[in-house]
C-alpha cells in the first residue's frame, strides 16, 4: 500500500482517540457489590481450597471489640464454645436478602439456642455505608428481630482486616479451642434475591453441625459473596 502524507497523519490521531476513549471510561462505583445477582443458570459459588493465610485448623486471631451497648467482648473469653462471626452492613443488598427474608435471624436463633456465640461485626468506616451510631444499630436490630449475641463495632477496620473479611456477609466459625473451622460464604446462592434463600445450602450451619458432632468440616472454605466491606 502506498503511504500518503494524509495516511501518516491519520494513524497517530486514531491512536490518540482510542487512548482517550479508554481513559475516560466510567469508574466502578465504590459501593458496587463484589457479587451481583446471578442470572438464571449462572455458575454459583463453589468451595475453594484452604490456604495458609486462611488458617483453617489454626488458632483464630484474638481481638477485643466494644458492642453497640458499650460492653467489651474478647474472642478468647468464649473458649469452650463455638463462635460465629458475621460481617454486617445493614444497607448492603446481600445482607438485606438474609435479614429481609428472616433467614439470618432464624440462623442466629437456632445457633444461640445450641450454646453458640454469634457476633455480628460492623467494619464500615465513619462516613461509609453501614456505619451508624450504636443506638441506631440497636434500633435496626430490634426492628429486624435480630438474635445475635452482640453487634461489635470495628469502625477502624482493625479486626476486619485481621480476618481478611472481604464481603458483607462474610462468615467464620471458630471452634471451642479457638481454632478457625470455617471461612467463607453464608450459603451457595451468591445473589441478592430473597427467593434464593429457600433451597440454598447453608455452609455455616453445616459447619456447626459437623463440628459439634466431632466431625471434620466438609467445606472449610468457600468463596464469600456480597458487598465489599466499606473500610
C-alpha positions in Angstrom: 0.0 0.0 0.0 1.3 3.4 -0.9 1.6 5.7 2.2 0.5 9.2 1.6 1.1 12.3 3.8 -2.6 12.1 4.9 -2.3 8.4 5.9 0.8 9.1 8.1 -1.1 11.9 9.9 -4.2 9.8 10.5 -2.5 6.9 12.3 -1.4 8.8 15.5 -4.8 10.7 15.6 -6.7 7.4 15.6 -4.3 6.0 18.3 -4.9 9.1 20.5 -8.7 8.8 20.1 -8.6 5.2 21.2 -6.5 6.2 24.3 -8.9 8.9 25.3 -11.9 6.6 24.9 -10.3 4.1 27.2 -9.1 6.7 29.7 -12.5 8.3 30.0 -14.5 5.2 30.7 -16.7 5.5 33.8 -15.0 4.3 37.1 -16.6 1.4 39.1 -18.9 2.7 41.8 -17.3 2.4 45.2 -20.4 0.8 46.8 -20.8 -1.8 44.0 -21.2 -5.3 45.4 -18.4 -7.8 44.8 -21.0 -10.3 43.5 -24.0 -9.2 41.6 -27.3 -11.1 41.4 -26.5 -14.1 39.2 -28.8 -14.7 36.2 -30.7 -18.0 36.0 -28.4 -20.8 35.1 -25.2 -18.9 36.0 -22.5 -20.8 37.9 -22.8 -20.5 41.7 -20.1 -20.0 44.3 -18.1 -23.3 44.8 -15.8 -24.3 47.7 -12.2 -23.3 47.2 -9.1 -24.9 48.6 -7.9 -23.6 52.0 -4.7 -21.6 52.0 -2.1 -21.0 54.7 -3.4 -17.4 55.1 -6.9 -18.6 55.8 -5.5 -20.6 58.7 -8.1 -23.3 58.9 -7.4 -25.5 61.9 -5.2 -22.9 63.4 -5.9 -20.6 66.3 -8.1 -17.7 65.1 -6.7 -14.2 65.7 -7.8 -12.9 69.1 -9.5 -9.5 69.4 -11.4 -7.2 71.7 -14.2 -5.0 70.5 -17.0 -3.0 72.1 -20.6 -3.8 71.3 -23.5 -1.4 70.5 -24.4 -1.4 74.2 -20.9 -0.3 75.3 -19.8 -3.7 76.6 -16.4 -5.1 75.7 -16.0 -8.6 74.2 -12.8 -10.6 73.8 -12.9 -13.6 71.5 -10.7 -15.7 73.7 -13.2 -15.3 76.6 -15.5 -17.6 74.7 -13.2 -20.6 74.7 -15.2 -23.7 75.3 -17.9 -22.6 72.9 -18.4 -22.4 69.2 -18.4 -18.9 67.8 -19.9 -17.5 64.6 -18.5 -14.2 63.2 -20.8 -12.4 60.8 -19.6 -9.3 58.9 -22.5 -6.9 58.8 -23.6 -3.9 56.8 -27.3 -3.2 57.3 -27.5 -1.3 53.9 -25.9 -4.0 51.7 -28.5 -5.7 49.4 -27.0 -9.1 50.1 -27.3 -8.5 53.8 -30.9 -7.3 53.3 -31.6 -10.5 51.4 -30.9 -12.6 54.5 -32.5 -10.2 57.1 -35.4 -9.3 54.8 -36.3 -13.0 54.4 -35.8 -13.7 58.1 -33.1 -16.2 57.2 -30.3 -14.6 59.3 -32.4 -14.1 62.4 -33.5 -17.8 62.1 -29.9 -19.0 61.9 -28.9 -16.8 64.8 -31.8 -18.1 66.9 -31.0 -21.8 66.1 -27.3 -21.4 66.7 -27.5 -19.5 70.0 -30.1 -22.0 71.3 -27.4 -24.6 70.9 -25.0 -22.5 73.0 -23.2 -20.9 70.1 -22.0 -17.3 70.5 -23.0 -15.2 67.4 -21.1 -12.0 66.9 -22.1 -9.5 64.2 -19.2 -7.3 63.3 -19.5 -3.9 61.6 -16.3 -2.7 60.0 -17.7 0.2 58.0 -15.6 3.3 58.4 -17.1 6.6 59.5 -18.9 8.3 56.6 -19.2 5.0 54.7 -22.2 2.8 54.1 -23.3 0.8 57.1 -21.6 3.0 59.7 -24.2 4.0 62.3 -24.1 5.2 65.9 -24.5 2.4 68.5 -28.1 3.4 69.3 -29.1 3.2 65.6 -27.6 -0.3 65.3 -29.7 -1.4 68.3 -32.8 0.2 66.7 -32.2 -1.6 63.4 -31.5 -4.9 65.1 -34.7 -4.6 67.1 -36.8 -3.7 64.0 -35.4 -6.8 62.2 -35.7 -9.1 65.1 -32.0 -10.0 65.1 -30.9 -12.7 67.5 -27.1 -12.3 67.6 -25.2 -12.3 70.9 -23.8 -8.9 70.2 -23.2 -6.3 67.5 -19.5 -5.4 67.6 -18.2 -2.1 66.3 -15.0 -2.1 64.3 -15.0 1.4 62.7 -11.3 1.5 62.1 -11.4 -1.9 60.4 -8.7 -3.5 62.5 -10.5 -6.7 63.1 -12.0 -6.9 59.6 -8.5 -6.6 58.1 -7.1 -9.0 60.6 -9.5 -11.7 59.4 -9.3 -10.5 55.8 -13.1 -10.0 55.8 -14.0 -9.2 52.2 -17.8 -9.0 52.0 -21.0 -8.5 53.9 -21.9 -11.1 54.8 -18.5 -12.9 55.3 -18.9 -15.7 57.8 -16.4 -17.5 60.1 -16.9 -20.4 62.5 -14.5 -20.6 65.4 -14.2 -23.8 67.5 -14.1 -24.3 71.3 -10.3 -24.4 71.3 -10.2 -21.1 69.4 -9.4 -22.8 66.1 -10.8 -21.5 62.8 -13.2 -24.1 61.4 -14.9 -22.2 58.5 -14.2 -19.1 56.4 -16.4 -18.0 53.5 -20.0 -17.5 52.2 -23.2 -18.0 54.2 -24.6 -20.3 51.5 -24.2 -21.5 47.9 -26.6 -18.9 46.3 -24.5 -15.8 45.6 -27.4 -13.5 44.7 -29.3 -10.6 46.4 -32.6 -12.3 45.7 -34.6 -13.4 48.8 -36.2 -16.2 46.8 -32.8 -17.9 46.6 -32.7 -18.4 50.3 -35.1 -21.3 50.0 -33.3 -24.4 48.9 -29.8 -22.9 49.5 -27.1 -25.0 51.1 -26.1 -23.1 54.3 -22.4 -23.6 54.8 -22.3 -22.0 58.3 -25.0 -24.3 59.8 -23.5 -27.3 58.0 -20.1 -26.5 59.5 -21.5 -26.0 63.0 -23.4 -29.3 62.8 -20.3 -31.3 61.7 -18.1 -29.5 64.3 -20.5 -30.1 67.2 -20.7 -33.7 66.2 -16.9 -34.0 66.4 -16.6 -34.4 62.6 -14.3 -32.6 60.2 -15.9 -29.7 58.4 -16.5 -30.9 54.8 -16.3 -27.4 53.2 -13.9 -25.4 55.5 -13.6 -22.6 52.9 -15.8 -21.2 50.2 -15.8 -18.0 48.2 -17.6 -15.2 50.1 -20.1 -13.1 48.3 -21.8 -9.8 48.9 -20.9 -6.1 49.1 -17.3 -5.1 49.7 -16.6 -4.3 53.3 -16.6 -0.5 53.5 -13.2 0.0 55.2 
